[in-house]
Amino acid sequence: MGITDFFKGELIDVIEWTDDSRDTLSYRFPDDDKAIKNGAQLIVRESQVAQFVYLGQFGDTFAPGTHTLTTDNIPILTKLASWKFGFNSPFKADVYYVITRLFTGNKWGTSNPVMLRDSDFGVVRVRAFGTYDFKIVQPATFLREVAGSDHNFRLDEFNDTMRSRIVSLFTDAIASAKIPVLDVASRYSELGDALLPLINPAVTSKYGLEITSFIVENVSVPPEVESAIDKRTSMTAIGNVNDYVKYQMAQGMEKGGGAGPAGTAAELAVGFGLAQQMMQQGFTGGAAAPAVAPELMGPAEAARALGVTEADVMAVLESGELKGKKIGSSWRISRAALNAYLAE
């Protein structure tokens, strides 16, 4: 072997890389410590870009195609290497291939609950998870901030690196959007589209990525918040509490209609107890409570105050469940006695 052949073997005259995987994000061309020949051919395939790095500084970026490496088409590298009058000798540089195709179905999720300020529940802890699609749009930024000098940076490493960062961006975005938790749980498909304009500026400037699709599959709240939501739903379904109590009492009297006055009295007592319990809990259903007056009332007036029939009140009086004062053939009931009965 002559000395000319020896030197030729120490130079790189063709730079190319065929990606036969589906999970590689960036790949450093193996130069085996060889120099790149002046006029070498650089081949960049579709869905690739080639990024030159010279002494730790980012040089030229090449799009898909075949490129001849001369002073004319590597102006940044020429400037970095101070080749003021061109170069005719081999040179050293690292060449990174970066994949620019779309990577789909990447999972994200909160490992711990995140704190959000909510208009309905105040400060609330939520968990969330979903998927996102991305592509690399700024190779130099991606190599600097994410891949580093890794000679073969793969998708599993990327997911480990980016999962917490994506969650942080999601938390900031949803806090900025001020979307109530109740709306989040019912509008997953719309939520991702709404968050994209808030997430992408940060993702692109920090990591050189573009999130093309951000999908929220689930947002969950602590059990105590779920219980509060269930209670609110139940009360909404009931509607006006006074009407609900009357309906329940009527249903009870209809079922016990054959039991005579004693049965009616028992059903009315149950109705009074239910009304008392619900009023103590503050479930008024929007209806005003009857005014409290100290004077004696007749059965008809007491029935109107309670929203029942006079016959129902009379049945309770005659059964002894509710004590009243009988004047002649007429009964009189004090408000205090009625309140005491309800308080039992």
C-alpha positions as CSV (number, residue, x, y, z in Angstrom):
1,M,0.0,0.0,0.0
2,G,1.4,3.4,-1.0
3,I,1.4,6.4,1.2
4,T,-1.3,8.0,-1.0
5,D,-3.6,5.0,-0.4
6,F,-2.8,5.2,3.3
7,F,-4.0,8.8,3.6
8,K,-7.1,8.1,1.5
9,G,-8.0,5.4,4.0
10,E,-7.8,8.0,6.8
11,L,-10.2,10.4,5.2
12,I,-14.0,10.3,5.0
13,D,-15.3,11.0,1.5
14,V,-19.0,9.9,2.0
15,I,-21.2,10.8,5.0
16,E,-24.6,9.1,5.2
17,W,-26.8,7.2,7.6
18,T,-29.7,4.9,6.9
19,D,-32.2,4.8,9.7
20,D,-33.5,1.2,10.0
21,S,-35.2,1.8,13.4
22,R,-38.4,3.6,14.4
23,D,-37.3,5.0,17.7
24,T,-34.1,6.9,17.0
25,L,-34.3,10.7,17.4
26,S,-30.6,11.6,16.8
27,Y,-27.5,9.8,15.7
28,R,-23.9,10.9,15.6
29,F,-22.0,9.7,12.5
30,P,-19.1,7.5,13.6
31,D,-16.0,9.0,12.2
32,D,-13.5,6.7,13.9
33,D,-11.4,9.8,14.6
34,K,-11.0,10.3,10.8
35,A,-11.0,13.7,9.1
36,I,-13.6,14.7,6.5
37,K,-12.1,15.2,3.0
38,N,-12.5,18.5,1.2
39,G,-15.2,17.9,-1.4
40,A,-16.7,14.9,0.5
41,Q,-20.3,14.0,-0.2
42,L,-23.0,14.4,2.5
43,I,-26.2,12.4,1.9
44,V,-29.3,13.4,3.9
45,R,-32.4,11.4,3.3
46,E,-36.0,12.4,3.8
47,S,-37.2,12.9,7.4
48,Q,-33.5,13.7,8.3
49,V,-31.4,16.8,8.8
50,A,-27.6,16.8,9.3
51,Q,-26.2,19.1,12.0
52,F,-22.5,19.9,12.0
53,V,-20.7,20.6,15.3
54,Y,-17.2,22.0,15.4
55,L,-15.3,22.2,18.6
56,G,-18.5,22.2,20.6
57,Q,-20.1,25.0,18.5
58,F,-23.1,24.4,16.2
59,G,-22.2,24.9,12.6
60,D,-24.2,24.4,9.4
61,T,-27.5,22.5,9.1
62,F,-28.3,20.5,5.9
63,A,-31.8,19.6,4.6
64,P,-32.5,16.4,2.7
65,G,-30.4,16.0,-0.5
66,T,-26.8,15.3,-1.6
67,H,-24.3,18.0,-0.7
68,T,-20.7,18.5,-1.6
69,L,-18.8,19.9,1.3
70,T,-16.8,22.9,0.1
71,T,-16.2,26.4,1.5
72,D,-19.2,27.7,-0.5
73,N,-21.8,25.6,1.2
74,I,-20.5,25.5,4.8
75,P,-20.3,29.2,5.5
76,I,-20.8,28.9,9.3
77,L,-18.2,26.2,9.6
78,T,-15.8,28.2,7.4
79,K,-16.3,31.2,9.8
80,L,-15.8,29.1,12.9
81,A,-12.6,27.5,11.6
82,S,-11.3,30.9,10.4
83,W,-10.8,29.6,6.8
84,K,-10.7,33.1,5.4
85,F,-9.4,32.0,2.0
86,G,-11.1,28.7,1.7
87,F,-9.7,25.3,2.6
88,N,-8.0,22.6,0.6
89,S,-7.2,20.2,3.4
90,P,-9.2,17.7,5.5
91,F,-11.1,19.0,8.5
92,K,-12.6,17.5,11.7
93,A,-16.2,18.0,12.7
94,D,-19.0,16.0,14.4
95,V,-22.0,15.2,12.2
96,Y,-25.4,14.5,13.9
97,Y,-28.4,13.2,12.0
98,V,-31.6,14.4,13.5
99,I,-35.0,12.7,12.6
100,T,-37.7,15.2,11.8
101,R,-40.6,12.8,11.2
102,L,-43.7,12.7,13.5
103,F,-43.4,10.6,16.6
104,T,-46.9,9.5,17.8
105,G,-48.5,8.0,20.8
106,N,-46.1,9.2,23.5
107,K,-47.5,8.9,27.0
108,W,-47.5,11.6,29.6
109,G,-48.9,11.6,33.2
110,T,-48.6,13.1,36.6
111,S,-46.7,10.8,39.0
112,N,-48.0,12.9,41.9
113,P,-51.1,15.1,42.2
114,V,-50.7,18.7,41.1
115,M,-52.2,21.6,42.9
116,L,-54.6,23.8,40.9
117,R,-56.7,26.8,41.9
118,D,-60.3,26.1,40.8
119,S,-63.3,28.5,40.7
120,D,-65.7,25.9,42.2
121,F,-63.6,24.0,44.7
122,G,-60.8,26.5,45.6
123,V,-57.4,24.8,45.7
124,V,-57.7,21.2,44.5
125,R,-55.3,18.3,43.7
126,V,-55.7,16.6,40.4
127,R,-54.1,13.7,38.5
128,A,-54.0,13.6,34.7
129,F,-52.6,11.5,31.9
130,G,-52.8,11.2,28.1
131,T,-50.7,11.0,25.0
132,Y,-49.0,13.5,22.6
133,D,-47.4,13.6,19.2
134,F,-44.3,15.6,18.4
135,K,-41.6,16.4,15.9
136,I,-38.2,18.1,16.0
137,V,-38.2,21.5,14.4
138,Q,-35.0,23.1,15.7
139,P,-32.2,20.4,15.5
140,A,-29.5,22.6,17.2
141,T,-31.8,23.4,20.2
142,F,-32.9,19.8,20.5
143,L,-29.3,18.5,20.5
144,R,-28.2,21.2,23.0
145,E,-31.1,20.9,25.5
146,V,-32.4,17.3,25.2
147,A,-30.1,14.8,23.4
148,G,-26.7,16.3,24.3
149,S,-23.7,14.4,22.9
150,D,-25.4,11.0,23.0
151,H,-24.3,9.1,19.9
152,N,-27.6,7.3,19.6
153,F,-30.5,9.1,21.4
154,R,-33.6,6.9,21.4
155,L,-37.3,7.4,22.2
156,D,-37.2,5.6,25.5
157,E,-34.5,8.0,26.8
158,F,-36.5,10.9,25.5
159,N,-39.7,9.8,27.3
160,D,-37.8,9.5,30.6
161,T,-36.2,13.0,30.0
162,M,-39.3,14.8,28.9
163,R,-42.1,13.2,31.0
164,S,-41.7,15.6,33.9
165,R,-41.2,18.6,31.7
166,I,-44.4,17.9,29.7
167,V,-46.3,17.5,33.0
168,S,-44.9,20.8,34.2
169,L,-45.9,22.5,31.0
170,F,-49.4,21.0,31.2
171,T,-49.8,22.3,34.8
172,D,-48.7,25.8,33.8
173,A,-51.0,25.8,30.8
174,I,-54.1,24.6,32.5
175,A,-53.5,27.1,35.3
176,S,-53.2,29.9,32.8
177,A,-56.3,28.8,30.9
178,K,-58.3,28.8,34.2
179,I,-60.5,25.9,33.1
180,P,-62.7,24.6,35.9
181,V,-62.1,21.0,37.0
182,L,-65.7,20.1,36.2
183,D,-65.3,21.4,32.6
184,V,-61.9,19.5,32.3
185,A,-63.6,16.2,33.1
186,S,-66.3,16.7,30.5
187,R,-64.3,18.2,27.6
188,Y,-61.2,16.1,27.2
189,S,-61.1,16.4,23.4
190,E,-61.4,20.2,23.4
191,L,-59.0,20.6,26.3
192,G,-55.9,19.3,24.4
193,D,-56.6,21.7,21.4
194,A,-57.1,24.6,23.8
195,L,-53.8,23.9,25.6
196,L,-51.6,23.5,22.5
197,P,-51.2,27.2,21.8
198,L,-50.1,27.6,25.5
199,I,-47.7,24.6,25.5
200,N,-46.0,24.9,22.1
201,P,-44.2,28.3,22.5
202,A,-42.4,26.9,25.6
203,V,-41.7,23.5,24.0
204,T,-40.2,25.0,20.8
205,S,-38.1,27.7,22.5
206,K,-36.8,25.4,25.3
207,Y,-36.4,22.1,23.5
208,G,-36.7,22.6,19.7
209,L,-39.9,20.5,19.5
210,E,-43.4,21.1,18.2
211,I,-46.3,19.3,19.8
212,T,-48.7,18.5,17.0
213,S,-51.4,16.8,19.1
214,F,-51.9,16.9,22.9
215,I,-54.6,14.5,24.2
216,V,-56.0,14.5,27.7
217,E,-57.4,11.0,28.4
218,N,-58.3,11.4,32.1
219,V,-58.3,14.0,34.8
220,S,-59.2,12.7,38.3
221,V,-59.7,14.5,41.6
222,P,-59.4,13.2,45.2
223,P,-62.3,11.0,46.6
224,E,-63.5,13.8,48.9
225,V,-64.0,16.1,45.9
226,E,-65.7,13.3,44.0
227,S,-68.1,12.9,46.9
228,A,-68.9,16.7,46.9
229,I,-69.6,16.5,43.2
230,D,-72.0,13.6,43.7
231,K,-73.8,15.4,46.5
232,R,-74.2,18.5,44.3
233,T,-75.5,16.3,41.5
234,S,-78.0,14.7,43.8
235,M,-79.4,18.0,45.0
236,T,-79.7,19.3,41.5
237,A,-81.7,16.2,40.6
238,I,-84.0,16.7,43.6
239,G,-84.7,20.4,42.7
240,N,-87.2,22.2,45.0
241,V,-86.9,20.4,48.4
242,N,-90.3,21.5,49.7
243,D,-92.0,20.0,46.7
244,Y,-89.9,16.9,47.1
245,V,-91.0,16.5,50.8
246,K,-94.6,16.9,49.9
247,Y,-94.3,14.3,47.1
248,Q,-92.6,11.8,49.5
249,M,-95.4,12.4,52.1
250,A,-98.1,11.9,49.5
251,Q,-96.5,8.7,48.3
252,G,-96.3,7.4,51.9
253,M,-99.9,8.2,52.7
254,E,-101.0,6.6,49.4
255,K,-99.2,3.4,50.4
256,G,-100.6,3.4,53.9
257,G,-104.0,4.6,52.9
258,G,-105.7,1.5,54.3
259,A,-104.1,1.8,57.8
260,G,-106.6,4.4,59.1
261,P,-105.7,7.5,61.1
262,A,-102.8,5.8,62.9
263,G,-101.1,5.0,59.5
264,T,-101.7,8.5,58.3
265,A,-100.3,9.9,61.5
266,A,-97.1,7.8,61.2
267,E,-96.6,8.8,57.6
268,L,-97.1,12.5,58.5
269,A,-94.6,12.1,61.4
270,V,-92.0,10.7,58.9
271,G,-92.7,13.6,56.6
272,F,-92.2,16.2,59.4
273,G,-89.0,14.5,60.4
274,L,-87.7,14.5,56.8
275,A,-88.6,18.2,56.4
276,Q,-86.8,19.1,59.7
277,Q,-83.7,17.1,58.8
278,M,-83.4,18.7,55.3
279,M,-84.0,22.2,56.6
280,Q,-81.4,21.8,59.3
281,Q,-78.9,20.8,56.5
282,G,-79.8,24.0,54.7
283,F,-81.5,22.4,51.7
284,T,-84.3,24.8,51.2
285,G,-84.5,24.4,47.5
286,G,-85.1,28.1,47.0
287,A,-88.4,28.2,48.9
288,A,-88.7,30.4,52.0
289,A,-89.4,28.8,55.3
290,P,-92.8,29.7,57.0
291,A,-92.6,32.6,59.4
292,V,-92.5,31.7,63.1
293,A,-95.3,33.3,65.2
294,P,-95.8,32.8,68.9
295,E,-99.6,32.8,68.8
296,L,-101.8,29.8,68.7
297,M,-102.8,28.3,65.3
298,G,-105.7,26.2,64.3
299,P,-105.2,23.0,62.4
300,A,-105.9,24.7,59.0
301,E,-103.3,27.4,59.6
302,A,-100.7,24.7,60.8
303,A,-101.5,22.7,57.7
304,R,-100.9,25.7,55.5
305,A,-97.6,26.4,57.3
306,L,-96.4,22.9,56.8
307,G,-97.7,22.4,53.3
308,V,-100.0,19.4,54.2
309,T,-103.8,18.9,54.6
310,E,-105.8,19.9,57.6
311,A,-106.9,16.2,57.9
312,D,-103.3,15.2,58.2
313,V,-102.7,17.6,61.1
314,M,-105.9,16.5,62.8
315,A,-104.8,12.8,62.5
316,V,-101.5,13.6,64.3
317,L,-103.3,15.6,67.0
318,E,-105.8,12.8,67.7
319,S,-103.1,10.2,67.8
320,G,-101.3,12.1,70.5
321,E,-98.1,12.5,68.5
322,L,-98.5,16.2,68.5
323,K,-99.9,17.9,71.7
324,G,-102.3,20.7,71.2
325,K,-104.9,22.5,73.3
326,K,-108.6,21.7,72.7
327,I,-111.0,24.6,73.3
328,G,-114.5,23.2,73.0
329,S,-114.5,21.2,69.8
330,S,-111.7,23.1,68.3
331,W,-107.9,22.4,68.5
332,R,-105.3,25.1,68.9
333,I,-101.5,24.5,68.4
334,S,-98.8,26.9,69.5
335,R,-95.8,27.5,67.2
336,A,-93.5,26.5,70.1
337,A,-95.3,23.1,70.4
338,L,-95.0,22.5,66.7
339,N,-91.3,23.4,66.8
340,A,-90.8,21.1,69.8
341,Y,-92.5,18.2,67.9
342,L,-90.2,18.8,64.9
343,A,-87.2,18.9,67.1
344,E,-87.9,15.4,68.6
